[in-house]
Amino acid sequence: MKFNTKVIHAGVEPDPATGAIMTPIYQTSTYVQEEIGKHKGFEYSRTGNPTRAALEASIASLENAKFGACFGSGLAAIDCIIKMLNPGDEVISTNDLYGGSYRIFKTIFEKYGIKFHFVNMLEVENVKNCINDNTKLIWIETPTNPMMNTIDIKAITKMVSSKDIMVGVDNTFATPYLQRPIDLGADIVMHSVTKFLGGHSDVVMGALVTNNDQIADEIYRIQNSSGAVCGPMDSFLVLRGIKTLHLRVQRHCENGKKVAKFLKTHPKVDQVFWPGFEDHINHDVAKSQMSDFGGMVSFTLVGDDLEQAKKIVSRTKLFTLAESLGGVESLIGHPSTMTHASIPREERLKSGVKDSLIRLSVGIEDSNDLINDLENSML
Ligand SMILES: Cc1ncc(COP(=O)(O)O)c(C=O)c1O
């Protein structure tokens, strides 16, 4: 099946009990056994639930992977990956990582003896120079949140292909519609399903997919042992959201492009970060590994004026001031005081997250209304 067919059909079968075309919400914690060990494939809903199973199969299929696992949040999915490691193991990650990923690495896992390195991954050489015998995971986020840096997945997976190092990719910003890291050699792909996959700002969820049998066994062992699973109602909502993923992301891309171009010519705007610009750092990488450039756009203001940035984010009417991204409605955020507040100022400035940086999740409304809204907020 091609992608646009998979979003409608992959993982989803008519309900065997009733023929219902939509996967029912199996709101049950347990399953009756005819006799000890004789059941219909499900025993207990932490271990497996039919609604969740359909979603896991759907997301795996979209990413061209064999195995999928869903979690209570994107961070619970990342938590599962790091739990595959042992004390003494080392992780190399990008230095403009999503703040919550940075926080779980630094404040949860570092105290269990796992070491994290944050490097500028725009240069693959920086990753290479950081690898040692203890390196067990390379954690890529691309495009990054909020600087929209694109990291060359293929170059990194190629570089470590002969080594015992897993490569994981946070594919939240791109979605499988635009970028499929498994095809580029990644071992694990992670999603904050909360964002574009859910698409309607009504669910918090995470997912992992892999093609590797051993990694899948570990994921399912940890998913069941730690128990950070999502519920059947949320699984149903995401199954429904995924059916329009291709249409939504296409419109996010179209609107994102128009908004990015508008901002680029605005006299109060200093820099605009959107991977589709030819002068955007690593634009060539974005062009080769993504089929379009997405609807996430960040920008800074002339003079890096914090107060002016605060005014803009409180003045917009259609761009609602809120954390999160990837829903049908446009959102506006101020990374340094919101999503990235957990990163020390010095660290975030190093990666370009200035005080005036504003991040937009461009929704699927009429693009003229969105541009007017931004224009009015900057008067
Ligand atoms: C790129 C990225 N990764 C991971 C996460 C964490 O996901 P969740 O909020 O679903 O736990 C987020 C949340 O904003 C994100 O933007």
Ligand as a Chemical Component Dictionary entry (heavy atoms), coordinates in Angstrom:
data_LIG
# 
_chem_comp.id                   LIG 
_chem_comp.type                 NON-POLYMER 
_chem_comp.pdbx_formal_charge   0 
_chem_comp.three_letter_code    LIG 
# 
loop_
_chem_comp_atom.comp_id 
_chem_comp_atom.atom_id 
_chem_comp_atom.alt_atom_id 
_chem_comp_atom.type_symbol 
_chem_comp_atom.charge 
_chem_comp_atom.model_Cartn_x 
_chem_comp_atom.model_Cartn_y 
_chem_comp_atom.model_Cartn_z 
_chem_comp_atom.pdbx_ordinal 
LIG C1 C1 C 0 10.143 16.956 19.465 1  
LIG C2 C2 C 0 9.430  16.473 20.691 2  
LIG N1 N1 N 0 9.761  15.288 21.213 3  
LIG C3 C3 C 0 9.154  14.793 22.321 4  
LIG C4 C4 C 0 8.169  15.513 22.966 5  
LIG C5 C5 C 0 7.526  14.946 24.198 6  
LIG O1 O1 O 0 6.264  14.433 23.918 7  
LIG P1 P1 P 0 5.037  14.413 24.942 8  
LIG O2 O2 O 0 4.721  15.837 25.276 9  
LIG O3 O3 O 0 3.970  13.703 24.185 10 
LIG O4 O4 O 0 5.508  13.661 26.144 11 
LIG C6 C6 C 0 7.784  16.758 22.451 12 
LIG C7 C7 C 0 6.742  17.542 23.123 13 
LIG O5 O5 O 0 6.584  18.721 22.868 14 
LIG C8 C8 C 0 8.438  17.243 21.279 15 
LIG O6 O6 O 0 8.118  18.430 20.745 16 
# 
loop_
_chem_comp_bond.comp_id 
_chem_comp_bond.atom_id_1 
_chem_comp_bond.atom_id_2 
_chem_comp_bond.value_order 
_chem_comp_bond.pdbx_ordinal 
LIG C1 C2 SING 1  
LIG C2 N1 SING 2  
LIG C2 C8 DOUB 3  
LIG N1 C3 DOUB 4  
LIG C3 C4 SING 5  
LIG C4 C5 SING 6  
LIG C4 C6 DOUB 7  
LIG C5 O1 SING 8  
LIG O1 P1 SING 9  
LIG P1 O2 DOUB 10 
LIG P1 O3 SING 11 
LIG P1 O4 SING 12 
LIG C6 C7 SING 13 
LIG C6 C8 SING 14 
LIG C7 O5 DOUB 15 
LIG C8 O6 SING 16 
# 
